[in-house]
């Protein structure tokens, strides 16, 4: 579970609501009604979603529920578990040969990991193995960036439609003004016009922006995991020593985590 995202959004929502109710006790829940305007909601949310739909393939737009699943859940694999799995494969390969890895490949839940193992089991050229896997990673990252770009677009257009709603409100206000009647509703009409800008800012910075950032973070995490697999698989194919393989793969993780993993491997009496 992506705790940081959930906590951050909860704090933001609570602080926003408290601010709308006056900021300091005693709070006045009736003030929340000042920020509700159906026409503004329709213009900002409806038009923003419509422009996003018009800007991207329907398949990308319909994948929004899937994006939230990726956003909330933690990655299925962690670098340390991948490194341990690759070291185990290296030990098997040194003892029984690369063909012995086929059984291990069938046990993998990750299709990319399974594909990587089978490429070396099938005795493909090392350069071809690396090129195939790196191309897979690049295409995956392109798909992820396209998903994040959807929310970037929504973040960009929602404040714009907030301004559109404001202009609509101002135009209606000016059209309805009657200088001869001493109209005293200018303040109320102006507040209704400005609330759409409020909606646009909330959508851009509280909803769409964090989603885009988190999707890119998930992409970088998945790319890292797959790059560890590529490096490990090519080293296994080259017959590298399992201990040296671990040392090489640990360079992909942060220094503190690297030391922790190295110590745990030494304490477990890993094969050299």
GUVOLUM-970680 format. One record per residue: residue in one letter; x, y, z of N, C-alpha, C in turn. Coordinates in steps of 0.001 Angstrom, whole numbers, plus 500000, padded with zeros to 6 digits. Atoms other than C-alpha are relative to their C-alpha. Layout:
aXYZXYZXYZ;...
END
This chain:
x500833498804500000500000500000500000500870501250500000;x499252498742500095501282503452499053499556500920501135;x500420499274498803501008504894502569500254501493499861;x499651498582500096502747508187501758498942500767499201;x501019499344500813500225509030499025498688500140500773;x501262499981499279497227508114501176500035500996501158;x499882499069498870498485510041504222500040501441499502;x499890498651500540499432513078502142498661500528499514;x501296499571500507496046513198500412499003500222501126;x500914499843498863494191512726503707500286501299500746;x499638498758499306496124515546505392499579501207499178;x500376498892500880495581517811502388498497500240500036;x501454499871500003491846517096502373499496500584501317;x500430499513498679491471517671506124500341501474500167;x499582498602499867493468520906506080499168500906499106;x500812499207500921491524522138503040498612500246500571;x501352499865499460488149521457504635499987500919501218;x499930499129498818489192523086507920500215501454499584;x499785498644500497490460526089505980498735500602499422;x501246499511500578487170526375504106498971500339501080;x500954499754498915485307526313507438500449501110500944;x499589498864499178487219529258508828501442499978500420;x498579500077499671490728528000509515500281499693501455;x499791500192498569490568528191513320498667499757500690;x501244500224499251487997526977515882499443501338500508;x501029501005500348485112527435516183499750499967498491;x500200500146501429484585526044512701498529500202499630;x501349499735500484481556527001510657499730499168498746;x500248500868501156480433524107508393499143500658498923;x500862499344500986477923526421506708500816500696498913;x499157499323500981480850528135504943500325499106498809;x499703500922501095481372524998502856499053500211498826;x500971499754501062478235525891500923500418501106499051;x499532498914500863480003528976499590500850499492498842;x499066500532500999482309526719497575499355498937499116;x500708500960500849479624524636495884499257500748498904;x500656499379501145478563525668492399499872498960498898;x500182501082500986477053523015490073500489500350498601;x499573499636501354477693524953486865501521500053499908;x498535499963499990481338525521487826500593498608499986;x499540501388499980481802521830488607499846499375498622;x500245500565501324480277520906485277501021500508498983;x499071499419500970482495523302483317501416499477500224;x498599500342499721485794522462485055500241498497499838;x499771501453500038485488518702485560499588499426498648;x500490500558501259483402517946482485500885500355498821;x499178499585501145485468519993480038501422499451500107;x498637500538499837488800518847481519500061498548499571;x500022501417500376487873515175481163499765499840498499;x500283500089501434486515515794477663501251500305499171;x498783499661500734489760517433476510501042498897500143;x499072501125499810491830514606478019499594498837499099;x500495501063500868489634512107476189500328500281498535;x499716499629501383490142514027472958501488499990499682;x498552499874500204493918514191473462500738498671500014;x499331501290499851494667510505474070499149498893499400;x500784501144500490493666507125472632499001499539501057;x501050500451499081490495505695474151500534498936500956;x499435501059499165492502502729475452500717500579501205;x499290499365498889494690505015477571499013500609500991;x500995499372499128491665506901478924499263498954500830;x500743501046499292489847503685479854500871499250501007;x499087500666499054492937502502481756500126500759501318;x499899499189498779492387505140484475499800499165501269;x500114500830498786491062502584487036501255499165500273;x498766500768499847494160500469486393501121500874500547;x498973499079499507496352503522487000499889500174501518;x500177499834498559494843503949490455500441498745500754;x499509501227499382495570500303491222501515500004500123;x498536499901499983499228500838490293500452501037501016;x499656498900499102499265504059492304499941499587501465;x500233500332498593497934502588495537500879498844500463;x499263501200499581499754499240495566501507500225499909;x498543499997500079503452498816496281500451499047498890;x499491500910501036505621497155493601499999498547500489;x500036501416499623505271493360493547501384499481500356;x498640500457499771509033492916493484500857501124500561;x499033499054499464511792494604495423501386499629499480;x498662500302500528515404494909494239500714498887500761;x499276501015499224516694492773497102499522498590499706;x500497501348500310514410489835496298500440499568498602;x499536500320501350515381490036492622501467499608500025;x498567500314499904519081490062493511500204498606500581;x499886501333499389518656487021495764499625498913498989;x500441500993500988516774485185493003501049499806498912;x498973500093501042519471485983490432501242499279500501;x498838500701499426522247484803492753499712498504500090;x500378501415499959520360481531493262500080499380498601;x499918500500501376520074481147489482501453499826499568;x498586500091500354523785481800489113500640498758500614;x499463501195499342524572479048491599499551498729499287;x500518501170500731522339476582489748500702499872498650;x499368500026501323523847477550486388501441499512500083;x498609500441499854527412477047487652500100498517500335;x499966501400499581526534473674489105499457499062498919;x500688500917500911524162472201486509499901500498498568;x500075499461501357524449474444483433498751500846499786;x501096499069500279522100476966481848498678499277499735;x501243500724500289519593474326480733499213499685501266;x500673500307498733518841473622484400499124501155500466;x500773498826499579517327477117484663498588500008499424;x501320499991500634514310476231482521498898499740501015;x501001500292498966512459474785485504499752501237500861;x500136498772499214513160477964487475499235501074499231;x500702499005500823511878480053484573498498499793500079;x501433500301499952508512478305484689499386500335501358;x500492499648498671508239479156488400499815501503500176;x500042498547499860508514482909487791498615500550499670;x501276499330500245505341485001488089500173501206499087;x499738498822500829506965487980486377500330499552498577;x499737500422501387506744487472482570501359500468499491;x498722499482500465509814489642482007501151499150500532;x498963500841499395511948487578484405500030498639499309;x500072501293500672510718484369482791500586500090498591;x499475499818501355511486485701479303501519500117500019;x498552499811499908514982486745480397500715498667500210;x499370501299499732515785483300481761499944499112498754;x500151500866501158514430481508478693500910500431498845;x499107499534501061516525483694476386501394499407500139;x498667500584499831519736482361477928499942498474499994;x500161501458500080518381478824478257500026499557498540;x500047500327501433517779478870474501501291500345499275;x498660499755500546521442479837473970500019501103498941;x499952498845500893520794483182472300501302500761500182;x498799499181499926523674485517471543499851501025501125;x500090499055498873524474487710474630499556501403499584;x500411498668500457524125490926472640498521500034499645;x501415500073500366520763489793471330499133499938501248;x500747500093498743519613488901474841499834501380500623;x500046498661499397520507492340476189499143500949499175;x500763499094500863519044494161473182498496499725500100;x501416500358499908515755492248473417499390500486501301;x500520499607498687515338492891477126499966501514500163;x499976498545499875516348496551476954498921500642499135;x501087499489500837513897497116474099498659499819500694;x501222500251499229511175495561476253499831501071501074;x500049498988498942512048497974479075499649501371499419;x500250498695500615512047500982476767498543500136499577;x501402499954500418508621500123475336499076500095501212;x500790499934498779507230499565478830500006501409500571;x499873498650499452508550502925480007499238501012499158;x500770499116500880507003504630476966498507499915500323;x501411500164499648503612503175477897499696500685501328;x500197499368498691504013504348481484500016501525499885;x499930498546500184505006507839480377498748500534499317;x501247499586500651501933507998478147498871500100501017;x501024499958498952499761507206481175500192501228500891;x499732498823499163501472509889483285499686501283499242;x500270498813500813501133512362480395498511500338499985;x501442499756499942497356511935480579499666500917501170;x500270499188498809497374513392484098500719501347499929;x499352498707500246499868516073483090499071500903499185;x500921499236500839497386517151480426498813500488500821;x501134499611499157494516517140482911500400501095500981;x499502498980499078496631519147485354500178501339499314;x499794498754500745497330521704482639498687500657499601;x501234499410500531493783522142481306498988500358501089;x501020499715498973491800522132484583500061501441500515;x500006498571499626493052525590485738499505500891498867;x500462499211501146492383526878482215498477500024499947;x501459500023500003488780525725482387499430500641501264;x500405499209498837488601527210485870499877501463499636;x500066498617500471489350530545484234498842500196499024;x501146499925500911486778529804481540498704500155500803;x501186499893499149484180529246484246499889501371500651;x499995498660499413485223532512485882499525501040498995;x500418499060501047484820534382482598498507499867499715;x501433500205500222481399532814482072499192500676501101;x500694499380498875480358533923485541500032501515499936;x499883498546500095481666537445485025499135500565498881;x500831499537501122479952537765481653498527500026500397;x501393500054499573476626536661483132499691501090501018;x500190498974498983477097539015486071499846501386499368;x500045498685500646477786542013483834498739500160499156;x501208499939500810474904541133481526498763500294500851;x501176499870499146472495541052484453500019501258500862;x499932498772499199473658544289486054499072501065499429;x500905498908500396471160547121485980500405501253500774;x499503498818499289472781550482486853498882500831500628;x501091499152499497469390552091487455499337499432501243;x500682500627498857468296549589490102500867499923501236;x499105500086498836471313549882492414500268498564500405;x499753501440499765472188546182492099501047499814501077;x499083500234498878473806544999495339500493498564500050;x499609501415500007474500541367494296501345499770499325;x498737500158500710477870542053492706500947499083500768;x499098500829499190479807540477495596499658498532499911;x500426501405500070477765537287495578500243499432498612;x499785500469501363477916537040491792501486499801499704;x498554500118500212481673537604491814500558498742500666;x499507501194499297482232534831494381499664498732499225;x500382501152500808480309532383492186500903499883498779;x499133500012501174482436533397489207501396499496500340;x498631500362499627485717532911491085500139498563500498;x499899501332499422484862529532492598500472498977498961;x499547500944501016485547527825489261501534499980499898;x498535499984499951489184528971489443500499499151501160;x499691500834498840489265527333492862499932498526499635;x500131501400500410488022524066491359501172499579499111;x498905500336500903490665524174488632501312499796500735;x498757500128499228493515524697491112500001498732500838;x500100501214499185492268521892493364500245498761499148;x499822501163500876492052519438490482501443499867499531;x498646500052500555495458520368489077501027499576501040;x498921500171499028497515520378492271499701498984501091;x500342500954498944495608518090494620499642498628499452;x500448501277500574494341515405492236500954499515498912;x499282500499501167496083515169488871501521500029500168;x498549499883499847499603516370489773500614498855500793;x499439501123499229500275513808492552499882498656499300;x500152501267500724498925510995490381501092499853498955;x498957500050501029501298511854487525501368499730500617;x498704500199499344504279512057489910500157498573500508;x499924501359499463503467508735491561500119498958498898;x499876500944501109503042506970488226501421499994499458;x498620499941500474506492508174487157500951499337501007;x499190500681498988507954506967490456499862498487499852;x500215501434500211506375503556489874500762499522498760;x499275500367501218507875503527486376501495499870500289;x498565500058499710511377504302487678500335498788500857;x499771501188499171511038501533490287499978498730499148;x500098501195500845509970498995487675501161499919499021;x498845499990500895512701500067485277501241499521500742;x498851500434499201515281499618488047499985498489500192;x500099501449499790514012496110488822500351499229498725;x499747500699501260514135495125485173501462500149499557;x498595499833500333517618496578484677500876499075500844;x499278500962499157518819494468487608499892498604499384;x500190501299500635517339491420485871500866499876498750;x499196500036501229519033492310482571501472499790500332;x498578500112499645522422492763484206500304498632500598;x499777501300499376522055489628486299499964498856499008;x500149501069500988520907487450483409501208499933499073;x498844500001500903523736488544481130501264499527500715;x498850500486499234526264487896483898499924498495500224;x500178501444499844524806484444484521500370499287498696;x499670500592501299525080483701480803501503499981499765;x498545499934500154528728484754480950500734499127501008;x499386500898499031529326482333483844500657500700501166;x499366499236498916530128484973486458499774499337501348;x500067500563498652530792483914490039498805500598500749;x501177499481499287527624484194492192500322501095501009;x499638498981499025529426486176494882500309501332499308;x499691498781500739530799488660492364498742500577499347;x501264499548500572527363488820490755499209500811501020;x500713499264498948525808489852494056500611501376500208;x499321498718499801528426492553494532499675500972498859;x500289499143501150527763493867491045498564500512500032;x501405499604499996523983493894491410499663500933501162;x500245499113498854524145495629494798500285501455499667;x499723498614500385525469498726493015498742500710499489;x501243499391500470521902499294491769499179500594501135;x500804499528498865520589500009495279500777501030500803;x499379498962499182521297502782497802501043499401500933;x498863500468499211524427502540499957499571499319501295;x500435500599498735522628501866503255499353498649499770;x500651501265500324520460499190501685501024498986499497;x498950500867500522523530497800499935500757499326501140;x499259500554498868525391497339503226499156498995500767;x500896500912499291522359495736504850499870498667499263;x500137501217500800521930493257501996501293499200499984;x498700500689500016525646492472501905500224499271501325;x499828500613498692525656491776505645499091498787500173;x500926501127499873522572489559505451500455498819499146;x499498501060500854524117487606502597501185499311500645;x498846500591499335527318487112504552499607499164501197;x500458500751498821525405486022507645499326498710499648;x500687501219500410523473483430505679500932498997499366;x499016500928500523526692481893504408499828499736498538;x500200500165501447526074482573500711501188499360499343;x498956500712500710528067480508498264500933500975499315;x499037499086500570531239482113496971500432499659498643;
END
